[in-house]
Amino acid sequence: MSRILRTPAEFTAEDHKIALRIAESALTVDGVERLTDIRAWFTARASLDIARVNRIPFAEMDRWGTDPRTGDLRHDSGRFFSIEGLAVEVPQGPVPRWTQPIVNQPEIGILGFLVQEFNGVLHFLVQAKNEPGNATGVQLSPTVQATRSNYTGVHGGAKVPYLGYFRDPDRHRIIADVLQSEQGSWFYQKRNRNIVIEVDEEIPLLDGFRWLTLGQLHRFLAEDDVVNMDARTVLSCLPFSAEDLTGALPSAGEGLPAAVLRSASPEQGARHTTAEILRWVTDARTSNEVRTRRMPLRDIDGWTRTADAIEHDDRLFFRVIAVRVETGHREVTGWTQPMIEPIGVGVIAFVVTRFDGVLHALVQARVEPGYLDVVELAPTAQWTPSNYTRLPAAAAPRFAGEILTARPEQVLFEATLSEEGGRFHRALNRYTIIELDPARGAALDTGPAHRWLALHQLVDLLRHSHYVNVQGRSLVACLHTLSGARDRP
């Protein structure tokens, strides 16, 4: 028998109102423009905004060079980012120590959506944008996604559209505003400001931008490689949680959508109290010892540098490459840069089940060397299968069997999505949500590194920094799409 713990919900009338507006937007498929018209616009942008990206030797990069003392790859301005070495010790891990290249980008960027109400429904100002690392070209992006170096004009290019709203957000209504991490295996302590601002004034609609409902964004998110990572992480931070969402939104129906809305309603309870979850995270952060040390890139072990790549001696994990980019639809029309190129397509999955009709996701307390605070909550499993051919058996992710052998009727969500295309070249992962029947879920031995969380608990943690990793945030956004899955029981 499942155990659901109920705790008093502390939500104001304003919290309830914004959660209802978010939910109503999620259930709206045709907004100021019909979904079919948005598709036509996106197709036209994809055929127009084409970037030419070619690999080049490191020596051909312009304004980038190799530090003669350390071997690090740096921009001559000292800004943007650098590729350095990192020494890692995780004594309790299956691989207790290693060295690797890592992206060091200490400046904080802005990832932000402007939202506005049209015909009583919240709409999100979305940009169709091509990044050099995108596998399929143009993707749906936030209103603004910009590093500090970009929006302060270090590149010498045009100004970032709509940036002023995010540089002075207090003039408007802030719906979400939080610093969140990036990939802890590829970035060293990287953070971005994830922010959603509601504006009442008329906003000029610039070329390449459109107003979409959350329901329209959710439809695109369920398709391969359309909604980019920056959009997904900001959408995950929406305060999509309030009391009695199912009662307030009977149009969601029953079955899976109702289970998602109950999961977003705190009075429905959860498998563990939030206090228990916070103690579990604190225990994981104190019991896992992780030591990292930045080091010269030229001194890392097990990696070989050639004229055009830095790659692992076993040809696993990822490689560092250099590219030349030419495009007519960016603040700068051409540049060169180094990038991380992963080896293989990864699998990123939530295993979910329903306890007393409330959807729960199985979350992992995961250690990665680039995290600011040792451990963040991650999907049930995230791994690239090809990387495990030469790792010890103990390194294999738990619950991989349930994920890889899931029957079609268990798959609630599945799409191949890109990671951030500004630093990572064709970084693709298969994002999936697998449902276990309640008896199987209740009997599952989760072990010390996993816990069942309701959606409202994830939403609450996402109001704070460094609790849910970027892959987990993408899957939270994918979970939100299930609130409109009316064809699922």
C-alpha positions in Angstrom: 0.0 0.0 0.0 1.4 3.4 -0.9 2.0 6.1 1.7 0.9 9.7 1.0 1.9 12.3 3.5 -0.2 15.4 3.6 1.2 18.7 4.8 -0.6 22.1 5.1 -0.1 24.2 1.9 1.0 27.8 2.3 -0.2 29.4 -0.9 -1.5 32.9 -1.2 -4.4 33.9 -3.5 -1.9 35.4 -5.8 0.1 32.1 -6.0 -3.2 30.4 -6.9 -4.0 32.9 -9.6 -0.7 32.7 -11.4 -0.7 28.9 -11.3 -4.2 28.9 -12.8 -3.1 31.3 -15.5 -0.1 29.1 -16.3 -2.3 26.0 -16.4 -4.9 27.6 -18.6 -2.2 28.7 -21.0 -0.9 25.1 -21.0 -4.4 23.9 -22.0 -4.7 26.4 -24.8 -3.5 25.1 -28.2 -4.6 28.1 -30.4 -3.8 31.5 -29.1 -3.4 34.9 -30.9 -2.1 32.7 -33.8 -3.3 29.2 -34.6 -0.9 26.3 -34.1 -0.9 25.6 -37.8 0.1 29.3 -38.5 3.0 29.0 -35.9 4.2 25.9 -37.6 4.2 27.6 -41.0 6.2 30.6 -39.5 8.7 28.2 -37.9 9.2 26.3 -41.1 9.8 29.5 -43.0 12.3 30.7 -40.4 14.1 27.4 -40.5 14.6 27.7 -44.3 15.7 31.3 -44.0 18.0 31.2 -41.0 20.8 28.9 -42.1 24.2 28.8 -40.4 27.2 27.3 -42.0 29.3 25.6 -39.3 32.6 24.0 -40.3 35.2 22.4 -38.2 38.7 24.0 -38.4 42.1 23.5 -36.8 42.6 25.3 -33.5 45.3 27.5 -35.2 42.7 28.9 -37.5 40.5 30.4 -34.8 40.3 34.2 -34.9 40.7 36.0 -31.6 41.0 32.6 -29.8 44.3 31.1 -29.0 46.3 28.6 -26.9 47.8 30.0 -23.7 51.5 29.3 -24.0 51.8 28.6 -20.3 48.8 26.4 -19.6 47.6 25.2 -23.0 44.1 26.6 -22.1 41.9 27.8 -25.0 41.0 31.5 -24.4 39.5 34.5 -26.1 41.9 37.4 -26.5 39.4 39.7 -24.7 39.6 37.5 -21.6 35.8 37.3 -21.8 33.2 34.7 -23.0 34.6 31.4 -21.7 37.8 29.3 -21.7 38.5 25.6 -22.0 40.7 24.5 -19.1 41.7 21.3 -17.3 40.0 20.0 -14.2 41.2 17.4 -11.7 38.4 15.5 -9.9 38.5 13.2 -6.9 35.3 11.4 -5.8 36.7 8.8 -3.3 33.3 7.0 -2.9 32.6 6.9 -6.7 33.1 4.0 -9.1 35.9 6.0 -10.8 37.6 7.7 -7.8 39.7 10.2 -9.7 40.2 11.6 -13.2 41.2 14.7 -15.2 39.3 16.2 -18.1 38.8 19.4 -20.1 36.0 21.7 -18.9 34.3 24.9 -19.9 34.9 27.8 -17.5 32.5 30.6 -17.9 32.2 32.5 -14.6 29.9 35.2 -15.9 26.2 34.9 -15.4 24.0 35.0 -18.5 20.3 35.9 -18.9 17.7 33.3 -20.1 14.3 35.0 -20.1 10.8 35.0 -21.4 8.5 38.0 -21.7 4.9 37.0 -21.2 1.7 38.9 -21.9 -2.0 38.2 -21.7 -4.0 38.1 -24.9 -7.7 37.3 -24.9 -7.4 36.2 -21.2 -4.5 33.7 -21.9 -0.8 34.1 -21.1 1.4 34.1 -24.1 5.2 33.7 -24.2 7.4 35.7 -26.6 9.5 33.1 -28.4 12.4 33.6 -30.7 13.2 31.2 -33.6 17.0 31.1 -33.3 19.9 29.1 -34.8 22.9 28.3 -32.6 26.1 26.9 -34.1 25.9 23.6 -32.2 22.2 22.9 -33.1 21.9 19.6 -34.9 18.8 20.7 -36.9 19.3 24.4 -37.2 16.6 26.8 -36.0 15.0 26.1 -32.6 12.4 27.8 -30.4 14.3 29.9 -27.8 13.5 32.3 -25.0 12.9 35.9 -25.7 16.5 36.6 -24.6 19.4 34.2 -24.1 22.6 36.0 -23.8 25.9 35.8 -21.9 27.2 38.9 -20.2 29.9 39.2 -22.8 27.3 39.2 -25.5 24.9 41.7 -24.0 27.7 44.1 -23.0 28.9 44.1 -26.6 32.3 42.5 -26.3 31.7 40.8 -29.7 31.2 44.3 -31.3 27.8 43.2 -32.8 24.3 44.4 -32.7 22.3 44.8 -29.5 20.3 41.9 -28.1 16.6 42.5 -28.7 14.3 43.1 -25.7 17.3 43.0 -23.3 16.2 46.1 -21.5 13.2 44.4 -20.0 15.5 42.0 -18.2 18.2 44.5 -17.2 15.5 46.4 -15.3 13.0 43.7 -14.4 11.5 45.5 -11.3 9.5 47.8 -13.6 7.3 44.8 -14.4 5.8 41.8 -12.8 8.3 39.0 -12.1 6.8 35.5 -12.4 10.0 33.6 -11.9 13.6 34.7 -11.2 16.3 32.3 -10.1 19.9 31.4 -10.7 20.3 27.8 -12.1 23.2 25.6 -13.0 24.3 24.2 -16.3 25.8 20.8 -17.2 28.0 19.8 -14.3 30.1 17.4 -16.4 31.0 20.0 -19.0 30.8 23.4 -17.2 32.7 24.5 -14.1 30.2 26.1 -11.7 28.2 27.8 -14.5 25.0 29.6 -13.7 22.4 31.6 -15.6 19.6 33.8 -14.5 16.3 32.1 -15.4 13.6 34.8 -15.5 10.0 35.2 -16.6 8.6 38.8 -16.7 4.9 39.7 -17.4 4.5 43.1 -19.2 1.3 45.0 -19.8 2.6 47.6 -22.3 2.5 47.1 -26.0 5.6 45.4 -27.2 6.8 45.7 -30.8 7.0 42.2 -32.5 10.4 42.0 -34.1 11.4 39.8 -37.0 12.0 36.2 -35.8 9.7 36.4 -32.8 6.1 35.2 -32.1 3.7 35.0 -29.2 2.9 31.4 -28.3 0.7 29.9 -25.5 2.3 27.4 -23.2 0.1 24.7 -24.8 1.7 25.5 -28.2 5.1 25.4 -26.7 4.2 22.0 -25.1 3.2 20.7 -28.5 6.5 21.6 -30.0 8.4 20.3 -27.0 7.0 16.8 -27.7 8.7 16.9 -31.1 12.3 16.1 -31.8 14.7 19.0 -31.4 12.4 22.0 -31.8 12.5 23.6 -28.3 16.0 24.5 -27.2 17.5 23.8 -23.8 17.4 27.4 -22.7 13.7 27.6 -23.2 13.2 24.3 -21.4 15.1 25.3 -18.3 13.2 28.7 -18.0 9.8 27.0 -18.5 10.6 24.5 -15.8 10.9 27.4 -13.3 7.3 28.5 -13.8 5.4 28.4 -10.5 3.0 25.7 -11.9 1.7 24.7 -8.5 -1.3 25.6 -6.4 -4.2 24.1 -4.4 -7.0 22.2 -6.1 -5.9 22.7 -9.8 -8.1 19.7 -10.8 -11.2 21.3 -9.3 -10.4 24.7 -10.8 -9.6 23.2 -14.3 -12.2 20.5 -14.9 -11.5 20.9 -18.6 -8.3 18.9 -18.1 -10.4 15.8 -17.8 -9.3 12.7 -16.0 -6.6 10.1 -16.4 -3.0 11.3 -16.9 -3.8 15.1 -17.1 -5.6 14.9 -13.8 -2.8 12.9 -12.2 -0.3 15.7 -13.3 -2.5 18.5 -11.9 -3.0 16.6 -8.6 0.8 16.2 -8.5 1.1 20.0 -8.9 -1.4 20.6 -6.0 0.3 20.5 -2.6 -2.8 19.6 -0.6 -2.8 16.2 -2.5 0.3 15.2 -0.5 3.4 13.3 -1.5 5.3 10.1 -0.8 7.8 12.1 1.3 7.4 15.4 3.0 9.4 18.3 1.7 11.3 18.4 5.0 12.3 14.8 4.5 13.4 15.6 0.9 15.5 18.6 2.1 17.2 16.4 4.8 17.9 13.8 2.2 19.6 16.4 -0.1 21.6 17.8 2.9 22.7 14.3 3.8 23.8 13.6 0.2 25.8 16.9 0.1 27.6 16.2 3.3 28.3 12.5 2.8 29.6 12.8 -0.8 33.1 14.0 -0.8 34.1 15.8 -4.1 37.4 17.6 -4.6 38.1 19.5 -7.8 41.1 21.6 -8.8 41.4 23.6 -12.0 44.6 22.8 -13.7 46.4 23.5 -17.0 44.7 21.9 -20.0 48.0 20.7 -21.3 48.6 18.6 -18.1 45.4 16.5 -18.1 45.9 12.7 -18.3 44.3 10.3 -20.7 43.5 12.9 -23.3 45.4 13.6 -26.6 45.6 16.9 -28.4 45.9 17.1 -32.2 45.8 20.0 -34.6 41.9 20.0 -34.6 40.7 18.1 -31.5 41.3 17.2 -27.9 39.8 13.8 -27.2 39.9 11.0 -24.7 42.4 8.2 -25.5 39.5 5.7 -25.5 37.5 7.9 -27.9 34.7 8.2 -25.3 32.8 10.9 -23.5 33.4 14.1 -25.6 36.0 15.9 -27.6 37.0 19.6 -27.8 36.9 21.0 -31.4 37.0 24.4 -33.1 34.4 25.7 -35.6 33.9 28.6 -38.0 30.4 30.0 -38.1 28.8 32.1 -40.8 25.2 33.3 -40.3 23.1 36.3 -41.3 20.7 36.3 -38.4 22.8 36.9 -35.3 24.2 39.9 -33.6 27.5 39.0 -35.3 27.5 37.5 -38.8 30.6 35.3 -38.5 33.1 34.1 -35.8 35.2 31.2 -34.7 35.1 29.4 -31.4 36.0 26.1 -29.5 33.1 23.8 -28.7 32.4 20.6 -26.7 31.3 17.7 -29.0 29.8 14.7 -27.1 30.4 11.2 -28.3 27.1 9.3 -28.8 23.5 10.1 -28.0 22.5 10.1 -24.3 19.5 8.8 -22.5 17.8 11.1 -19.9 14.8 9.6 -18.2 12.2 10.0 -15.4 10.6 6.9 -14.1 7.2 7.9 -12.8 4.3 6.3 -11.0 1.0 7.3 -9.4 0.5 7.0 -5.7 -3.2 7.5 -4.8 -3.7 9.1 -8.2 -0.8 11.6 -7.7 2.0 11.4 -10.3 5.5 11.1 -8.7 8.9 11.2 -10.4 11.8 9.1 -9.2 14.6 11.7 -8.7 18.3 11.0 -8.2 20.8 12.8 -5.9 23.6 13.1 -8.4 27.2 14.1 -8.0 28.9 16.0 -10.9 32.3 17.8 -10.7 31.1 21.1 -12.0 28.3 21.6 -9.5 28.6 24.5 -7.1 27.2 22.5 -4.2 28.3 18.9 -4.7 24.9 17.3 -5.4 21.8 18.3 -7.4 18.6 16.5 -8.0 18.7 14.8 -11.4 16.5 12.5 -13.5 16.1 8.9 -12.5 19.0 8.1 -14.8 21.1 10.1 -17.3 23.8 8.4 -19.2 25.3 7.9 -22.7 25.3 4.1 -23.2 28.5 4.1 -25.4 30.5 5.6 -22.6 29.9 2.6 -20.3 31.7 0.1 -22.5 34.9 0.6 -20.6 33.7 1.8 -17.2 33.4 -0.6 -14.3 30.0 -2.4 -13.9 29.4 -0.4 -10.7 29.2 2.7 -12.8 26.2 1.6 -14.7 23.1 3.7 -13.9 20.4 2.1 -11.7 17.0 1.5 -13.3 18.5 1.5 -16.8 16.7 -1.8 -17.4 13.2 -0.3 -16.6 14.0 2.5 -19.0 15.5 0.6 -21.9 12.9 -2.2 -21.9 9.8 -0.1 -21.4 6.8 -1.2 -23.4 5.2 1.4 -25.7 2.2 1.9 -23.4 4.6 2.9 -20.6 6.2 5.7 -22.5 4.4 8.9 -21.6 6.9 11.2 -23.3 9.8 10.7 -25.7 11.7 13.2 -27.9 15.3 13.6 -28.9 16.4 17.1 -27.8 19.6 19.2 -28.0 21.6 20.6 -25.2 22.8 24.2 -25.3 24.0 25.0 -28.9 26.3 27.9 -28.1 28.9 25.7 -26.4 28.0 22.1 -27.4 28.2 20.8 -30.9 25.3 18.4 -31.8 24.8 17.3 -28.2 21.7 15.1 -28.4 19.8 13.2 -25.8 16.7 11.0 -25.8 14.5 12.5 -23.2 11.8 10.0 -22.0 9.3 9.6 -19.2 8.4 6.0 -18.3 5.5 5.1 -16.1 5.4 2.1 -13.8 2.1 0.7 -12.6 1.4 1.8 -8.9 2.1 -1.7 -7.5 5.5 -1.9 -9.2 6.3 1.7 -8.2 5.5 1.1 -4.6 7.6 -2.1 -4.5 10.6 -0.5 -6.2 13.8 -0.5 -4.1 14.9 3.1 -4.6 18.0 2.8 -2.5 19.8 5.8 -0.8 20.3 7.8 -4.0 16.7 8.1 -5.2 13.4 9.4 -3.9 9.9 9.9 -5.2 8.9 13.5 -5.6 5.5 15.0 -6.6 5.6 17.8 -9.2 4.7 20.5 -6.6 7.8 19.6 -4.6 10.0 19.9 -7.8 8.3 23.3 -8.5 9.0 24.4 -5.0 12.7 23.4 -5.2 13.0 25.2 -8.5 12.2 28.5 -6.8 15.7 28.1 -5.3 19.2 27.8 -6.9 21.2 24.6 -7.3 18.6 22.0 -6.3 17.5 20.5 -9.7 20.1 20.0 -12.5 19.6 21.2 -16.1 18.6 17.7 -17.4 16.1 17.4 -14.6 14.7 20.8 -15.4 14.2 19.8 -19.0 12.3 16.8 -17.9 10.2 18.9 -15.5 9.2 21.0 -18.5 8.4 17.7 -20.3 6.3 16.6 -17.3 4.3 19.8 -17.6 3.3 18.9 -21.2 1.4 15.8 -19.8 -1.2 18.1 -18.3 -2.6 18.4 -21.8 -2.3 14.8 -22.8 -6.0 14.1 -23.0 -5.6 10.9 -24.9 -3.8 9.2 -22.1 -5.6 7.2 -19.4 
